[in-house]
Amino acid sequence: MELLQDATVGYGYRPLRAAWLLLCLLATGTALFTALPPTAVGDGKPPPFQPAIYTLDLLLPLVDLGQERSYGPTGIMQWSTVALIGMGWDGHKAAPSTRRRHR
């Protein structure tokens, strides 16, 4: 975990790295879900599918934008979804904190 925090946010000393990581993940997820969109789930009419909003819905752990519960990935895209959710939770956990790093 320390290597990941050092690479992504520099233990809080380089918080812009987290923003770049989020933007890269957003671009990757948007491209993936544009090429292979998930299918609508549930009853009723789902909102229009928006790949960027769907990706943000997966990456931001405490935000519900309505896309994730309206659409479900199939096949190999399920693993992409799991990876994005995990990276979103890890990015949330690795966000800059007030802890000091001791050398």
Residue pairs with C-beta under 8 A, 6 or more apart in sequence:
4 90
4 94
5 11
5 94
7 17
8 17
8 18
8 21
8 91
8 94
9 15
9 17
9 18
9 94
9 95
9 96
10 17
11 99
11 101
12 96
12 97
12 98
12 99
12 101
13 101
15 95
15 96
18 91
18 94
18 95
18 96
21 91
22 59
22 91
25 55
25 59
25 84
25 87
25 88
25 91
26 52
26 55
26 56
26 59
29 51
29 54
29 55
29 58
29 59
29 80
29 84
30 51
30 52
30 55
31 51
32 77
32 80
33 51
33 54
33 55
33 73
33 77
34 51
36 73
36 75
36 77
37 49
37 51
37 71
38 49
38 54
38 71
38 72
38 73
38 74
38 77
38 81
39 71
39 72
39 73
39 74
40 46
40 49
40 70
40 71
41 69
41 70
41 71
41 72
42 69
42 70
46 70
46 71
47 66
47 67
47 70
49 67
49 71
50 67
53 65
53 67
54 65
54 67
54 68
54 71
55 84
56 63
56 65
57 63
57 64
57 65
57 66
57 67
57 68
58 68
58 81
58 84
58 85
58 88
59 84
59 85
59 87
59 88
59 91
60 88
60 92
61 85
61 88
61 89
61 92
62 92
73 80
73 81
